[in-house]
Amino acid sequence: MRNVHRLTEGAILLAVFAILLVITLYVPVLGTVVNFFLALPFMMFAAKNNRKEAFVFLIASLLISLIVGSLLALPLTLSYGLTGIVMGDFIRNQKSRNAAFIAGSITFLLNLVIQFVISVALFNINYIKESIQLLRESIEQSVQIISSFSQQPNDAMIERLYSAVDMIQTLTPTLFVVASFSVVFFVQLVSYPILKRFGIPVIGGEPFRSFKLPRNILYYFLIAFITSLIVQPENGSYFQLALSNIMFILQLLIIVQGLSLIWYVCYQKKWPKAVPILATIALFIMPLMLYIVWVLGIIDLGFDLRKRLIH
């Protein structure tokens, strides 16, 4: 009886996955949102069944993706399928939400890296290099259009645009990490409420306002910052690539620390939830706000600012 129920449930979840995959592949705007629900059927199945059965479900989903999509749908199914299975396994074993998030993010990141290596090694397709080339061509076309209107392009602005493109290429490893953690964050955000509605017990994690980095992060940042000032590595060198990525990751972590401080203070002061939400939104549209939050993160790490503000 249990086998019949498991097969029925698996078939229903596969049908749901097929519908979500079709929408993701063929409906441009809606597909971008539905994309974050692709891991949900795998999480639900893995949360109720063992790992062997979950991987059989994954194989069946790969066959479904070939039918409703094409070979190009396989990487998408593998990325979200494996991530969903790992997170579902953590839920089945009653691990915390934070642990499932980290495990899912690492799984998604490994999928991205492995698929990128395979695409370059076997198919000679480097979509990072091609994207960078498209950005450069877009800048050149923009310059030509401006020149055609008998206007002199701003050389300083053009130089900054090319520098930004070079920075994107340099920070590719970090962008892989950021993209993986961001995707899994939204996957977890939309999936956990649905899992609860279907009676799957999930253990919550600590609220974002409780997030706090170890003080050592500040020392690592200072060491990397001083090293970049003293050594000044050559552009394009492996040392410069590593140092730039380390600096970017550390600064991003400090910004997250500063943002968690804002949420903590708002909670302690019993301010409306709209206040920290608006502050978070402002972070993405106001460069000055980004700098302020970064400074707050540094002060909080160095002097435990949240204790001094509240007590």
N, C-alpha and C positions, 0 to 999 in steps of 0.2 A: 504493500500500500504506500509505504514511504517512497519507494522508487517511482511509482506512478505520479505521486504528488511532485517529486523533485523534477521529473521529466516535463510535467505540465508547466510548472513554474519556470523552468529553464526555457521552454518553447515560447512562453509569453514574454519573458525578458529579452529573448533573441528578436522577437517581432518588434518590441519597443525599440531595441537598439537599431534595427534596420530602418525604422521610421525616422529616428533621430539622425542617423547617418545620411539618409536621403535628403533631409532638410538641410543638414550641414553642407552637403556637397553641391546642392542645386538651387538653394534659396539664398541669394547673396546676403541680405541684411539680417533676416531672421536666423540664418545659419550661423552667423557669428555668435549669437546668444545661445542657440541650441548646442553649439559646440561644447559648452561647459557641462552639458548634461550627458555627454557620451559615456563617461565613466560610471554613471549611476547604475545601469543594469549589472555591470561587473561587480560593483560594491555590494549590491543587494544579494547577488548570488553567492559571492565569496563570504559574506557575513553569515550565511546560513549553511554553507557546505564546506567540505574540506578542500585542501589545496589541489589534490588530484582532480576532483570534480570541477573545480574552478578553471583549471587549465584545459580540460575538455571543453568547457563552455567557451573559452578563448579561441580554441581551434575552430569550433563551430561558427563563432562570430567572424573569423577570418574568411571562412567559406561564404558566409552571408555577404561580407563586404565585397568579395569578388563578383557576386551576382548582382548586387544593387549598385555597385560602383565600378571600380576597375583596379588595376594593379596599384594605382596611385592612392587608393583608399586603404591599402594594407598598412602603410606607416602610421596613418591616423588611428586605425583600429589597434595596432600594437601599442602605441603610446598611451592611449586612454584605457585600453583593456588591461595592460599590465599594471598601470597606476591604480586602476579601480580594484583589481584583484589584491594588490598589496594593501591598500587602505581597507578593503573589506576584511582581509585576514586579520588586520590589527583590531578592527571592530569586533570580530568574532572572538578574539582572545582578550577582549575587554581592556585594550590599551587606550591611553588617553588621546584626546583629539589632537594635542600638540605632537605626540609621537607619530600618529597616523599622517599628519601633515608633513612632517620631516621625511618620513619614509616614502610617501607618495611623491614628494618633490624630487628626492634623489632618484627614484625610479624614472620619473618623467625626464629628468636631466640626462640620465644614462641612455635613455631611448633617443633623445635628440642627438647626443654625441655619436652614438653608434650608427645611427641612420645617416648622419652627416659624413662620417668616415666611409661608410659603404658607398654613398652616392659619389664621393670623390674618387675612391679607389677602383670601384667596379664600373661605374657609368661615366666617369670623368665630368661629373656635374657638380660644380661648386656654386651653390645658390647664394652664398655670402659674397663671393667675388663678383658674381653677376649682378647682385643688388647694388653693390658699391659702384660698379661700372655704370649702372642705370642712373644712379644719383649724380655721378660726375657728368654724364651726358645731359641730364636735366639742367644742371647748372650752366653748361655750355650753351644749350638751346636758349635758356633764359637770357644769357648775355647777348646772344645774337639777336633776339627779339628786341631787347632794349636798344641795341645799336642801330637796328633797322628804323627806329623812330627818331634817329639823329640825336640820341641822348647818350651821354658818356656814363658807362657803368661805374658804380662806386667800387674802386679797386679794393678798399679795405673790407667792404662787405663781402665781395667775392672771395677774398683771401680767408675770411672767417668761415664762409660756407665750405670751402675746400678743407679747412682745418677740422671742421666738424665731421666731414665725411671720413677724414683720416682717423679721427678719434673713434668713430663708430667701428672702423675696421680694427683698431687697436683693442677696443673693449669687447670684441666679439665673445671671448670666453665668459666674461662677466655678464654680458647680455643673455647668454644661454642660461646662466644660473638665475638671473633675475626673471627671465621669461618663465622658467620652470616653476619657480616658487610662486609667481603671480598666477599662473594658470591653475595650479593646484589649490591656491587660496580660494579662487572663485569656484572651482569644482567642489570643494568642501563646503563653501558658503551656500551653494544651491542644493547640495545633495543631503546634508545632515538633517535639515527639517523634514525632507521627504522620507528619509529612512525612519525617523521618529514616528511619522504618521502611519507607516506600515508596521509599526510595532517592533522595529529592530532597536535594541538597546544600545545607545551610544554614550560614551563617557565624555563629558565636556572637559575643556581645558581651562587654563587660567585666562581671565579677561585680558584684553590688550593693554589696559592701563597698568597691569602688574608686570608687563615686560620690562626686563632690566638686564643690560649687558654686564658682563664682568668688567671690573675696572681695568684689567689688563688690555682691553681693546684700545683704550685711550693711549696707553704706552706704545702699543704696536703702531697706532696712527702717527704718533709723534716721531717714532723711529723712521717710519716710511717717509714722512714729510721732510725730515731733516736730511735723509739719504738722497731724496730727489733734489734738494737744494745744493748739497755738497757735490754729489757725484755727477749730476746732469748727464745721464746716459745718452748715447747717440740714438737719434730717431730711427725706429725700425729694428733696433737690436732686441735680442731676447730679454735682456735685463730691463730695457725700457718697457717692453710689452708686459713683463711680469709686474714691474713696479706700478705701472699705470692701472692695471687691473686690481692689484692689492689696494691701492689708494682709493679707487672707486668703490670697492666693496666696503672698506672701512668707513668711508664717508657716508655711504648709504645706511650702514648699521647705526651710525651716530645720529643720522636724521630720524631713523625709526625710534631710537631712544628718546630723542627730543619730542617726537610726536606722542609717544606713550606718556611722557611727562605731562603734556597738555591734557590728555584724557584723564590722567590721574588727578590732576589739580581740579579739573571740572567736576569730577565725581566727588571729591572731598568737599568742594564748595557747594555741591548740590545745584550746580548750574544746569540749565536745560541741555538735553542731548544734542540739540541743534548747534550748540556752541562748538564742541569738538568736531562735529561733522563738517561744519562750515570751515573750520580751521584746516581740516584735512583736505577739503576741496581747494581751498586757497593755496595749499602747498603746490598744487599742480598747475596753477595759472598765474601765480605771483612769485617771480624769482626772489624778491625781497623776503617773502615769507619762508622760502626754502632756506635762506641764509640764517634767518632768526631761529628757526627750529634746529638747524645744525649747531648754532652757538649754544642753544639751550641744552642740547644733547651733550655737548662737551662739558658744560658746567655741571650738569647732573651727574655725569660719570666721574668728574674730578672731585666734586664737593657734596655729592648726594643732595642735590638741590630740593628734591621733593620732600625730604624730611625737614629741611630748614624752612620751607614755605608753609608746611602744615603744622609743625609742632613749635 
